Amino acid sequence: MKKLPFLIYILTFISYNLSFVPHPYHVGSVEFNYNAKSKTFEVTGRFFMDDLESALNKKYGQSVHFLDKKYAAEINRELDQYAMEYIKLKVDNQLLKPKYVGYEEDRESVDIYLESEPVATPKQVEVAVSFLYNLFDDQMNIIHIIINGERKSEKLTYPDRYLYQKF
């Protein structure tokens, strides 16, 4: 009977520590959703928290940590710069500059928000996404482009970064 509490303790300890084991794959997603009312693209990127933290720390040579509020201002500054470098949007041959809006932390992921300047309903969209390519040569990004409810999705795997869609 004494073995049962010990066994429960050991299993709890093992499962808790396994939750911090790095994941064996590197994947993120970026959605470019055209909002017909505001005539802007609302861009949402979702990435594993540990991967994004490592990419920022490598890129900017500093140590920031998600889930620690004292780094929030620095993370915002770095994410703004990082997103401007690694996400590009071109609509009907016009290069747009999405503006960084902010980020939200989830348990294991980070959502990054950007918004483009207003543009007429697109007929063709070109994106360049290379988020986390500075860290992983096996990074895969799933790209979704949504215009008037029509969704087109593609997988970009390092080193591929360009996607072109007609609507």
C-alpha positions in Angstrom: 0.0 0.0 0.0 2.9 2.4 0.7 4.1 1.9 -2.9 1.0 3.5 -4.4 1.7 7.0 -3.2 5.3 6.7 -4.2 4.3 5.5 -7.6 1.9 8.4 -8.0 4.6 10.8 -7.0 7.1 9.4 -9.5 4.5 9.4 -12.3 3.6 13.0 -11.5 7.2 14.0 -11.4 8.0 12.4 -14.8 4.9 13.8 -16.6 5.6 17.3 -15.2 9.2 17.2 -16.5 8.3 15.8 -19.8 6.0 18.8 -20.4 9.2 20.9 -20.8 10.9 18.6 -23.3 11.5 20.5 -26.5 9.1 19.5 -29.3 10.6 17.5 -32.2 9.2 19.7 -34.9 9.2 23.4 -35.7 6.0 24.7 -37.1 4.1 28.0 -37.0 1.1 29.5 -38.8 0.4 33.0 -40.3 -3.1 34.0 -41.3 -3.7 37.0 -43.6 -7.4 37.8 -43.3 -8.8 40.6 -45.4 -11.4 42.7 -43.4 -13.8 44.2 -46.0 -15.1 46.7 -43.6 -11.8 48.3 -42.6 -10.2 47.3 -46.0 -7.1 46.0 -44.1 -5.4 42.7 -43.7 -5.5 41.5 -40.1 -2.4 39.3 -39.8 -2.1 36.7 -37.0 1.0 34.6 -36.4 1.1 31.7 -34.0 4.4 30.1 -32.9 5.7 27.9 -30.2 6.7 30.1 -27.3 10.1 28.5 -26.7 11.0 28.7 -30.4 10.0 32.4 -30.7 11.9 33.3 -27.5 15.0 31.5 -28.7 14.8 33.3 -32.1 14.4 36.7 -30.5 17.3 36.0 -28.1 19.5 34.9 -31.0 18.6 37.7 -33.3 18.9 40.6 -30.8 21.6 39.2 -28.5 19.6 39.7 -25.4 17.7 37.4 -23.1 14.0 38.0 -22.9 11.4 35.6 -21.4 7.8 35.3 -22.2 5.5 34.8 -19.2 7.6 37.3 -17.3 6.0 40.8 -17.3 9.2 42.6 -16.8 10.2 41.8 -20.3 6.9 42.8 -22.0 8.2 46.2 -23.3 11.4 44.7 -24.7 9.5 41.8 -26.3 7.1 44.2 -27.9 10.0 46.2 -29.4 11.8 43.1 -30.6 8.6 41.5 -32.1 7.8 44.7 -33.9 11.3 44.7 -35.6 11.3 40.9 -36.1 7.8 40.9 -37.7 8.7 43.8 -40.1 11.8 41.8 -41.2 10.2 38.3 -41.6 6.7 39.0 -42.8 6.1 40.9 -46.1 2.8 41.6 -47.8 2.2 42.7 -51.4 -1.3 43.3 -52.8 -1.9 43.9 -56.5 1.7 44.7 -56.9 1.7 47.3 -54.1 4.0 46.5 -51.1 2.1 47.1 -47.8 3.8 47.7 -44.5 1.8 45.8 -41.8 1.9 47.6 -38.5 2.7 45.6 -35.4 -0.3 45.6 -33.0 0.8 43.4 -30.2 1.1 39.8 -28.9 -0.7 37.4 -26.5 0.8 34.5 -24.7 -0.9 31.2 -24.4 0.4 28.2 -22.4 2.8 27.0 -25.1 2.4 29.5 -27.9 2.5 33.2 -28.7 0.0 35.0 -31.0 1.4 38.0 -32.8 -0.9 40.6 -34.4 -0.3 42.9 -37.3 -2.6 45.1 -39.4 -2.0 46.5 -42.9 -2.8 49.9 -44.2 -6.2 50.1 -46.1 -6.3 48.6 -49.6 -9.0 47.9 -52.1 -10.3 44.3 -52.3 -7.3 42.3 -53.5 -7.2 40.3 -56.7 -3.7 39.0 -56.1 -1.7 38.6 -52.9 2.0 37.8 -52.5 3.4 37.1 -49.1 6.9 36.4 -47.9 7.1 34.6 -44.5 10.4 33.5 -43.0 9.6 33.5 -39.3 12.0 31.4 -37.3 14.2 30.7 -40.3 17.0 32.4 -38.5 16.9 29.6 -35.9 15.7 26.4 -37.6 16.5 24.9 -41.0 13.5 22.6 -40.7 11.0 25.4 -39.9 7.6 25.0 -41.5 5.0 27.8 -41.7 1.4 27.2 -42.7 0.1 30.3 -44.5 -3.6 31.1 -44.8 -4.8 33.9 -47.0 -8.5 34.7 -46.6 -10.4 37.2 -48.8 -14.2 37.5 -48.7 -14.5 34.1 -47.0 -12.3 32.3 -49.6 -9.4 30.6 -47.9 -6.2 29.5 -49.6 -3.6 27.7 -47.6 -0.1 26.6 -48.3 2.8 25.1 -46.4 6.2 26.9 -46.7 9.2 24.9 -45.5 12.6 26.4 -45.1 14.1 27.8 -47.2 10.8 28.6 -49.2 9.3 31.8 -48.1 7.2 33.2 -51.0 3.5 32.5 -51.7 1.4 34.0 -54.5 -2.4 33.6 -54.7 -5.0 35.0 -57.1 -8.6 35.7 -55.9 
